[in-house]
Amino acid sequence: MGQREVGIGIVGYGMMARAHSYAYAAAPVMRTLPVRPRLRLISGRDEAKVSEAAAAYGVEGWVTDWQELVQRPEVDIVDICTPPGTHADIANAAIAAGKAVICEKPLAVTYAQASGMAQSARSRGVLNAVDFNYRRLPAVSLMKRMVDEGAVGTVRLWRGTWLSDEFVNPATPFDWRFDRSMGATTIADLGSHLIDMALWMVGGVREACAQSETFVRSRNDPRAGSSIAVTVDDASSALLTFDGGARGVLEMARTAVRRPCDFTVEINGDAGTLVFDYPRLNELRYGEGADDPSMYGMRTIRAEHPTHPYTRDWWPIGQGVGYGASFVNHLGDLLERWPQGPWEPDFTQGAAVQAVCEMIERAAVEKRWVALAEVTAS
Ligand SMILES: NC(=O)c1ccc[n+]([C@@H]2O[C@H](COP(=O)([O-])OP(=O)(O)OC[C@H]3O[C@@H](n4cnc5c(N)ncnc54)[C@H](O)[C@@H]3O)[C@@H](O)[C@H]2O)c1
């Protein structure tokens, strides 16, 4: 008897489709799984490009219509790797067809869409997950575990920053990332990862004030041959109040020169401090108030020891892991729980993140403190 298989259908053939295909291939190599993912189908509107992607990513077949992929009987899991503005239609169709769904972040472009997707998945009883893959970096998972175990005591302050330079150059042409209805805001694009980590490690957020700016307000659209208005923020920042009383500061920008994809998360509790800095993704910095005062400062933890999360599935201590490992760990966790679940983070958690994004967006537009309840009640 061969190993049990689960059929995967990937929607989209861009960067995330490549990352997910890589992870489906690597996960069974790195750990023992109860099922073998079989890359059955990939969809994309451009026949030449999608067929090329199928060959490159090791997918057995391709179609030019995602609706066909969703209906095909050999597809058990629909894995959505298209822009955020397409997620709701594709996920809702997959859920209606009784398929399990894995969706890239942000879950949607509005809270209404995201909560509708979560509701549909719950009522149909299908497994569902959002790709907040950074949770699955060993050092980030270790940070969460240490917070849960009381390493920092009661959390007082949380700080998250995500800096990239992808929108710096005004000559960068218009594409879906500059269109709010398709790409969502920078708050949702970059901030959703940080907000997910905040909700996961610290708990719910109840109110926010914020500011946003679009520095380059129009860009050349090569297809139209003319300039078109940018409808997303280049950069935003927010102050947050957590349900438990902790205070937060959040900043996300795609206009930070020479910052490629730099994010940091810091937690200050009444007993200690933890810092994660993505350019040093295999490390955590930790300072404990009870440490010997003559050794004042922070120590560096190498999050590679066999006692640390995920490290048993990877290379010997000292070798480290990279971005790709976050997808291997994430999809590996989901496959390990196929088909009974539960999966997490799920659409309900994705919708909770979307509510915080929308609260921040509203606070920036209306220039006032906005309560989460104003978003979730509407
Ligand atoms: N988790 C992460 O680390 C991470 C990193 C980058 C992107 N993302 C997310 O992944 C998703 C895809 O991003 P990407 O970087 O792979 O984008 P991409 O531009 O590389 O690929 C997008 C794919 O979607 C297709 N597409 C574009 N518009 C479409 C439409 N209207 N209908 C159907 N298909 C359409 C494109 O043809 C392409 O196949 C987004 O939600 C993005 O936020 C996540």
The ligand as a Gaussian input file, in Angstrom:
#p B3LYP/6-31G(d) Opt

LIG

0 1
 N        3.391000      35.244000       3.264000
 C        4.313000      35.938000       2.615000
 O        5.487000      35.973000       3.003000
 C        3.933000      36.675000       1.361000
 C        4.907000      37.280000       0.560000
 C        4.503000      37.906000      -0.628000
 C        3.170000      37.930000      -0.983000
 N        2.237000      37.361000      -0.164000
 C        0.800000      37.370000      -0.516000
 O        0.577000      36.366000      -1.517000
 C       -0.410000      36.800000      -2.446000
 C        0.174000      36.765000      -3.851000
 O        1.343000      37.546000      -3.880000
 P        2.564000      37.217000      -4.889000
 O        3.729000      37.957000      -4.351000
 O        2.654000      35.768000      -5.141000
 O        2.049000      37.969000      -6.190000
 P        2.534000      37.766000      -7.694000
 O        2.217000      39.046000      -8.393000
 O        3.913000      37.230000      -7.765000
 O        1.561000      36.627000      -8.234000
 C        0.159000      36.835000      -8.265000
 C       -0.515000      35.749000      -9.059000
 O       -1.914000      36.064000      -9.100000
 C       -2.343000      36.207000     -10.474000
 N       -3.347000      37.274000     -10.555000
 C       -3.145000      38.606000     -10.547000
 N       -4.312000      39.257000     -10.621000
 C       -5.274000      38.305000     -10.657000
 C       -6.690000      38.349000     -10.774000
 N       -7.343000      39.514000     -10.839000
 N       -7.357000      37.178000     -10.801000
 C       -6.713000      35.999000     -10.724000
 N       -5.347000      35.898000     -10.635000
 C       -4.657000      37.038000     -10.603000
 C       -1.076000      36.543000     -11.252000
 O       -1.214000      36.213000     -12.605000
 C       -0.054000      35.665000     -10.513000
 O       -0.174000      34.322000     -10.953000
 C       -0.875000      38.172000      -1.956000
 O       -2.000000      38.022000      -1.131000
 C        0.325000      38.669000      -1.129000
 O       -0.032000      39.587000      -0.119000
 C        2.606000      36.723000       0.975000

